[in-house]
Amino acid sequence: MKKSKPYGIIVPTITPFKSNEEQDLDEEALRELVRYLLKSGVHGIFPCGGTGEFPLLSEEEHKKVIEIVIDEVKGKIPVIPGAGNAGTRNALRLAKLARDAGADAVVVLTPWFYSYNLIGYEGLYEHYKTIARGANLPVILYDEPPVCGYDIDPGLLARLADEANVVGIKEASHSLAHASQVIKTCGDKVTLISADGAQLLPHLIIGARANITAANNVAPKLFVELFESFMKGNIQRAREIYQDLIPLFSLCGPPANVKEALNMMGMSVGIPRKPLKPATKETKTKLKQVLKDLKLI
């Protein structure tokens, strides 16, 4: 099993739906988005995450989305699907589904709904170890305290990196202190992946070497230029792009807003699946101005 590390701008793709009553998956729109991202030079694609509305997909749709993305990418860059079910058995099934479709790794969300007190340190360890070993794929842990209620302990992460095929952590704790502790504890065993647009540049400075942000769907070329400028030592250019992108970070978090931005750019990706609401009129006005400022429309 190849234990490659995540690197660069990895796009958590939206899932396009048709405008019919059932809001069926729109395969052609998804393929068009993937082609757009490939032309933009992104380093990886992450389907079936939160931005991709994974809780609103059936398992059949989940599988279909992964297959479409892998087919369109054709091995040019890594495809790293989400396996975000809260149950170990169910998450492992999603991870195996991704493996069998040809995925390069999987992103596993920390078990959600149930509190840390009901799971515990050893429960989390067994959860991730079971998925990493059972799926026989590299695993990226997804630290999302606003959704899950607790952080992933850096010591647990280091232990998993030693004993299982854990290669990275998607850091969405909004805490630079926690991110720094991950790097201090794990060293080069695990790649820190920035998952907060507003902290993208600070995360790179402290040692992150990848980024997964919803706004990557909208302005992939700018994100790639920011990342590559930083890695080449052109901090001034990276800072300029980062400052230009700040208004987009604040708007393009929810799937509704990301989809609205792409629709404005001519991609026709539809609206979120119910019960999520479309972008508001006020948000649309703000988005239009931000996209104009970034010369995306």
N, C-alpha and C positions, 0 to 999 in steps of 0.2 A: 504494500500500500504506500503510495507516494504521499509524504507528509509535507506538502508545499505550503508556504506561508502566504496569507492574503497580502495583497499589495495594490496601492493606487486607488483610483476612483472606481468604486463598485456601486452600481446603480440599483437601488431597491425599486424595481419597476412597478408602476401601477398596473392594474388589471382592467383592460377596457371591456365595457359591457355595451350591448346593443340597446336601442331605445324601445324595444318591445316590452310587453307587460312583464315577461319573465326575466328581463334583463340578462339575456343569454350572453355567454362569453363571445367577444368579437375577435376572432382569430386573426383576421387580416389587419385590424388596427394594432394588435399586439405585435405582429410581424413588422409592421411599418415602424413602430416605436423601436424595436430591436435594431432595425436597419439604421435608423437615425442615430442611435447610441453608438453603434459600431463605427459609423462614419465620423463620429465625434472623438474617437480615440480613447474611449473609456477602457479601464483595465479589467472589469468584471461585471457580471450581472447577477442580481439577487432577486429572483421572482418569489412570489408567495410569502412576502413579509407583511408587516403592518401596513405599509404604503400600498401593497398589493391586495389589501382587504382579505387576508387569509382566513379570518374567522367566518367570513361570509361565503366561502367557497365549499362546495361539496368535495369529498375526496376524489371523485372522478374529475371534477374541474381542476382541482389542485394538480393532479397528475397531468392533465391535458396542457395546462399552462406551462409546466416544466418541459414537457415534450416539445411544445411549440418553440419555446425559447432555445432549447438545445439544438433543435433542427435548424433554426435560423442562424444561430451563432456559428455552427459548423466547426467547432473546435478552435476558433480564432482567439477567444479569451475564456477564462474560467466562468462557469455557471454554478452559482452557489445558492440553491433554493432554501427556503425556510422549512423547518420541521417544528412548528410552534405549538403543537398540542401540549396541554399541561400534564397529561398522563404519560408515564414512561413507555408503556407498551404502544400507545397510539403514536407518540412522537417517533419511536423506533420504526414503526410501520411506514410513516411518512419519509423517514430518512432512507429506508430501504427502497422505497418507491423512487426517490430521487436518484439513488445509486443505480438502480436498474435502468433508469432512463438515460444514464450517462453523465450525471452531475459530477463536478469536481470536488465538492465539499457540501456541507449543510450548515445552516445557522439554526441553533436551538435556543429558543426563548426560555428563560428561567421559568419554572412552573408557576403559574399564576392562579389567582382566586384563593387558594389556600395559603395561610400565613406561614412564615418561616418557622414559627413554633410548632406547627403541625407536620413540617417536613424535616427540618433540622439539617445540620452540617453533613452528617453521614448519608441522609436521604438524598441531598443534592449531589453528593459525590457519586452515589450509586446510580442516580438518574443519568448523569452525564456519561459515566463510565459505561453503562449498559448500552447507551445509544452509540457512542463512539466505537466500541468494540463490536457491537452487534451489526451495525451498518457497514463496518469496514470502510469508513470514509473519514477524512479529516473533518473535525467539528469546530465551529466558531460559536462560542457562548455569547448570548445576548443579554447584557446587563441592563435592565429596564425597570428601575425602582418605581417610577410613577405608575406603571402597569402592574408590577409584581409585588410591590410593597417592601422590597429589601434589596440590598446590594449583594453581588457575588464577592465573597471573601477572597482577597488576593492569594492567601495561603492555600485555599481550596483550588484556585486556578493553577497555581504552581504544581500542586500535587497531581492534578489531572493531566497537566502537560508532561509530567514524568511517567505516569502510569497508563495513559490512554492517548488517543490520537487527537488531542485538543491543540489547535494551532493559533487561535486568536480569540479576542473578546471584543464584541461590539459595545463600546462604552457610551451609554446613554444616561449615566447617573447625574449628569450636569455638575459633577464635582471634579475639579482639577486635582484636588487632593487625593481622591480615590484613584483617578487615572495615574497619577504619579506613583502611588503606592503599588499599583499593578506592575508598572515598569521596574520599580525598585525591587520588588519581590520576585518577579518572574524573569527579569533580564531579557535575553533574546529567545527564550523558550516559546514565548507567546507574543503575537503581534497585537498591539493596541490599535483598534479601529475607531476612529472618531465617528460618533453618530449624532453629533449636535453641531449644526451649521454655525451657530454663534461661537462655538469653541473650536472650530476647525483649525484655525491658525495656532492658537495656544496649544492644542493637542499635538500638532506637528512639531512645535518647538520642544515639547517635553518628551517626544519620542514616538508618537503615533506614525505608522507607515501605511495607513489605508484610511479610507473614508467611505461611509455609507450614510447618505443624507437624501431625504425625499426630493429636495430641490435639484439633485443631480439629474433627474429626469428632464428638467426644464432647460438648464444651462450647462450641459455636460462639457462643452468645449472650454468654458471658463473655469470649471472645476479642474479639468485636466491641466490647463495652463497654470492655475494656481499651484497645484500639487507639483508639477514638474519644475516650475520656477523655484519653488522652495527646495526641492531635492537637488537642484543644480547650484544652489547657493544664492540665487537672485531673490533675496528676502524682500527687497523693495518692491519688485513686481508682484510677488505673492501678496504682500500687504495691500497694494493698490486694488488687486482683484477682490481680495477678501472684503475690503471696505465697500466696493461696488456691489457685492453680493448680499450685504447685510439686510437690505430691505426685502430681498427674496427669501432669506432664511425665515424672517418673521411671518411671512405669508404662506410659504409652501411647506407646511408641515402636514396638515390634514390631507387625505387623498382627494377630497372635493376640490381643494384649491390647486393642487398639482394638476388634476385633470382639467380644470378650467383654464389654467395657463396653457396647457398643451392644446386644448381646443382653440384658444385664441391664436396659437401658432399654426393652426391649420391641420391638426392631426386627427380630429374627430374621434376622441377616445371615450366619449359619453360622460355620464355622471356616476357617482358612487352607487353601489347597490344598497337598497333599503335594508335597515332603517336609517342609514347615513343620509344626511341632507346635502343637496348641491350647494355650491358657493353662493353666498349672499350677494345682493346687488352692490352693497358697499365694498365687499371684498373684490368683486369683479372690477370695479372702478379703480381700486388701488393696484390690483394686479396689472391692469392694462398700462398704467403709468410706469410701473416697475419694468415691465417687459419692453416698453418703448425706451426707457433710460438705458437698458442693457442691450438695446438694438436687436432684440429677439423678435420684434414685430415692426 
